Amino acid sequence: MNIATSASAGGGGGPGGVADVHPCREKYDVFNTMVAWLVDVNTIKILPFKLPTIGPNDVRIRIKDVSICGSDFHYLKTMKCADFEVKESMVIGHECAGIVDKVGSEVKHLVPGDRVAFEAGIISCAHCQ
């Protein structure tokens, strides 16, 4: 498997245009954070990702640990899982744990400092539809 760490001057979040961010920095950067981009079969690149600003119903979490699961492994090996085929670079790893960093004005059940675990993108509350 090819795992490459890459950072170069450029446009911002994404494998095509990355910001100049060192992957081993100590300080948490809320505008650029490092993520694992699946770019091809057996090829992952650790690159910056520009975080969006949060809205009134959003929560920003400072990720402490993240893992890949079976679906990520299928994407890595074949660029497919079930009916979904990866056609462009995508971030993998969606089973996470971290600390709430910031909450939107309408969020009442979480506060900065709360420890959370979640599986992003799998179950939706349908609020955004």
C-alpha positions in Angstrom: 0.0 0.0 0.0 1.3 3.5 -0.8 0.7 6.0 2.0 2.3 9.3 1.1 2.4 12.4 3.3 2.3 15.5 1.1 2.2 19.2 1.7 3.0 21.9 -0.8 2.0 25.5 -1.5 -1.3 25.7 -3.3 -5.0 26.4 -3.2 -6.5 24.6 -0.2 -8.4 21.4 0.8 -8.0 18.6 -1.6 -5.3 16.5 -3.3 -5.2 18.8 -6.3 -4.4 22.0 -4.4 -3.0 21.7 -0.9 -2.0 24.3 1.6 1.5 24.4 3.1 0.9 22.5 6.3 3.3 20.2 8.1 1.6 17.0 9.1 3.4 16.7 12.5 2.5 20.2 13.8 1.7 20.4 17.5 -1.0 23.1 17.3 -4.5 22.3 16.1 -5.3 24.3 13.0 -9.1 24.8 12.7 -8.8 25.9 9.1 -6.6 23.1 7.8 -6.5 19.6 9.3 -4.8 16.5 7.9 -6.9 13.8 6.5 -6.4 10.5 4.6 -7.3 10.9 0.9 -7.9 7.8 -1.1 -6.6 8.7 -4.5 -6.3 5.3 -6.2 -6.3 1.6 -5.6 -3.9 1.0 -2.6 -2.9 4.7 -2.6 -3.6 7.0 0.4 -2.2 10.5 0.7 -2.2 12.4 4.0 -3.1 15.9 3.0 -4.7 19.1 4.4 -8.5 19.6 4.3 -10.0 23.0 4.8 -12.8 22.8 7.4 -15.9 24.8 6.6 -17.3 27.3 9.1 -20.0 25.8 11.3 -23.6 26.8 11.0 -26.2 27.2 13.9 -26.9 23.4 14.0 -23.4 22.2 13.5 -20.7 20.8 15.8 -17.0 21.0 15.2 -15.0 18.1 16.8 -11.3 18.0 17.4 -10.6 14.4 16.2 -8.4 12.4 18.6 -8.7 9.0 17.0 -10.1 7.7 13.7 -10.2 4.3 12.2 -11.1 2.7 8.9 -13.7 -0.1 8.7 -14.6 -2.8 6.2 -16.1 -0.4 3.7 -12.9 1.8 3.7 -10.9 -1.4 3.1 -13.0 -2.3 0.1 -12.5 1.3 -1.3 -8.8 1.0 -0.7 -8.5 -2.4 -2.5 -11.0 -2.0 -5.3 -12.3 1.7 -5.3 -15.8 0.1 -4.8 -18.1 -1.0 -2.0 -21.5 -2.4 -2.8 -23.1 -0.1 -5.4 -20.8 2.9 -4.7 -17.7 3.4 -6.9 -15.0 6.0 -6.1 -14.6 8.2 -9.1 -12.5 11.0 -7.6 -10.3 11.3 -4.5 -12.2 11.0 -1.3 -11.5 11.2 2.4 -11.6 7.8 4.2 -12.0 6.9 7.8 -15.3 7.8 9.4 -15.4 6.0 12.8 -14.1 8.7 15.1 -13.7 9.9 18.6 -12.8 13.4 19.8 -13.5 16.5 21.8 -16.2 19.0 20.9 -14.4 22.2 19.9 -17.2 24.5 19.0 -21.0 24.3 18.7 -23.5 26.3 16.7 -26.0 28.6 18.4 -28.9 26.1 18.1 -27.0 23.1 19.5 -28.2 22.4 23.1 -27.1 18.9 23.8 -23.3 19.3 23.5 -20.8 21.9 24.8 -17.1 22.5 24.0 -15.0 20.0 26.0 -17.5 17.1 25.7 -15.9 13.8 24.6 -17.8 12.1 21.8 -17.6 9.1 19.5 -19.4 9.0 16.2 -19.7 7.4 12.8 -20.0 10.3 10.3 -22.1 10.0 7.2 -23.9 6.8 8.0 -27.1 7.7 9.9 -28.8 11.0 9.2 -31.3 12.7 11.4 -32.8 14.1 8.1 -32.5 17.7 9.5 -30.5 18.8 6.4 -32.8 17.4 3.8 
